[in-house]
C-alpha cells in the first residue's frame, strides 16, 4: 500500500502473510491478521514508530525511516521506539535515504541482538563510511578530513 493518505485500518484478512506500508500516515490499526508474518513500513517524515507495532505478532519487520528516527531505534532500551519492536524476532532498520533510493545506514537485529550495522555508508560523494561496530560507531569524513565517533548505547546481553 503506497501513499494512501486516508487509510486508517487494515483488518479481517485471515490469509494475509505480508504487508508493505509506504507513507500511510493515518494508519492506526492492524487487527485480525492471524497469518501475518512479515511487515514492511516506510515513512521518511515520521518522528516515531506507529503504536500498532506493539500489538502485531510477526516474525520479520523492515523499517525505512529518516535519520532521527533511525537514531532513536538504534539506542534500543533507552527509547520508547525500541519497546514497540523488541518482541519481533528479526528487525531491519534503514535510515537516511540517498536520492537513488538506497540507504546510508542500517541495523539488522535478530532476537534483540545487533548482528550487523552500518552508519553513513558512502557512495564516495560524501566519503563517510563505517570503520567499526557497536557500541561506538566511528566514521571518517573525507571532505572534512575528520573522524567522528558516535556512542550509541550499551548493547550488553540482557
C-alpha positions in Angstrom: 0.0 0.0 0.0 1.6 3.2 -1.2 0.6 6.8 -0.3 -2.9 6.0 0.8 -3.2 9.1 3.0 -6.7 8.3 4.3 -6.1 4.6 5.2 -6.7 4.2 8.9 -7.2 0.4 9.4 -6.1 -2.9 7.9 -8.2 -5.7 9.4 -10.1 -9.0 9.0 -7.9 -10.8 6.5 -7.0 -14.3 7.8 -4.7 -15.3 4.9 -2.6 -12.1 4.6 1.0 -13.1 5.3 2.9 -9.9 4.2 2.2 -6.2 4.2 4.2 -3.3 2.8 3.0 0.1 4.0 4.6 3.2 2.5 3.6 6.7 3.5 0.2 5.9 5.0 0.4 8.3 8.0 -3.1 7.8 9.2 -2.9 4.1 9.6 -3.6 3.3 13.3 -5.0 -0.2 13.4 -3.8 -3.6 12.3 -6.0 -6.3 13.7 -7.4 -9.8 12.9 -4.5 -10.7 10.7 -3.5 -14.1 12.2 -1.3 -15.3 9.2 0.7 -12.0 9.1 4.4 -12.9 9.4 6.2 -10.0 7.6 5.6 -6.3 7.8 7.4 -3.5 6.0 6.9 0.1 7.0 8.3 3.2 5.3 7.7 6.8 6.3 10.6 9.3 5.9 8.7 12.0 7.7 7.6 10.2 10.9 9.1 11.2 14.2 8.0 8.0 15.9 7.1 4.4 15.0 3.4 3.6 14.8 1.9 2.3 18.0 0.3 -0.7 16.4 3.7 -2.3 16.1 3.5 -3.3 19.8 0.5 -5.5 19.1 1.3 -7.2 15.9 2.6 -10.8 16.1 5.1 -11.0 13.2 8.5 -12.6 12.7 10.1 -10.1 10.4 9.9 -6.3 10.4 11.5 -3.9 8.0 11.6 -0.2 8.8 12.7 2.6 6.4 12.8 6.0 8.1 14.7 9.3 8.5 17.9 9.5 10.4 16.4 11.0 13.5 14.0 8.0 14.0 16.8 5.6 13.0 19.0 7.0 15.8 16.1 6.6 18.3 15.6 2.9 17.3 19.4 2.3 17.4 19.5 3.3 21.1 17.5 0.2 21.9 16.3 0.1 25.6 16.9 3.8 26.0 13.8 4.8 23.9 10.1 4.0 23.6 10.7 3.1 19.9 12.7 0.0 20.9 10.0 -1.1 23.3 7.5 -1.2 20.4 9.6 -3.6 18.3 11.7 -5.6 20.8 9.3 -8.6 20.7 9.8 -9.1 16.9 12.3 -11.8 16.1 14.0 -10.2 13.1 14.2 -6.5 12.5 15.9 -4.5 9.8 16.0 -0.7 10.1 17.2 1.5 7.3 17.8 5.3 7.7 18.8 8.3 5.8 17.8 7.7 2.2 20.0 8.7 -0.8 18.3 10.3 -3.9 18.8 7.0 -5.8 16.6 5.1 -3.2 19.4 3.3 -1.3 20.0 3.9 2.4 23.2 5.3 4.1 22.6 3.5 7.3 21.2 0.2 8.5 20.9 -2.0 11.6 19.9 -5.7 11.5 18.7 -7.3 14.7 18.0 -11.0 15.5 16.2 -11.7 18.8 17.0 -8.3 20.1 20.8 -8.5 19.4 22.6 -6.4 16.8 24.0 -8.7 14.2 25.1 -6.2 11.6 25.2 -2.4 11.4 26.4 0.3 9.0 26.2 4.0 9.6 26.8 6.6 6.8 27.8 4.2 4.0 29.2 6.4 1.3 28.8 6.4 -2.5 32.1 8.4 -2.5 30.3 11.7 -2.8 30.4 12.3 0.9 33.2 10.0 1.9 31.6 8.9 5.1 31.9 5.2 5.9 31.8 2.9 8.9 35.1 1.8 10.5 33.8 -0.2 13.5 30.7 -1.7 15.0 28.6 -1.1 18.2 28.8 0.0 21.0 30.6 3.0 19.4 30.4 3.8 15.7 33.3 5.6 14.0 33.4 7.0 10.6 35.8 9.1 8.5 34.6 12.2 6.5 36.9 12.6 3.5 35.6 16.1 2.7 36.4 17.4 6.2 39.3 15.1 7.0 37.9 14.3 10.4 37.0 11.1 12.2 33.7 11.2 14.2 32.7 8.8 17.0 29.1 8.2 18.0 28.5 6.3 21.1 25.0 4.8 20.7 24.2 2.8 23.8 25.4 -0.2 25.9 24.3 -3.3 23.9 25.2 -5.8 26.6 23.5 -9.1 27.0 20.0 -8.9 28.5 
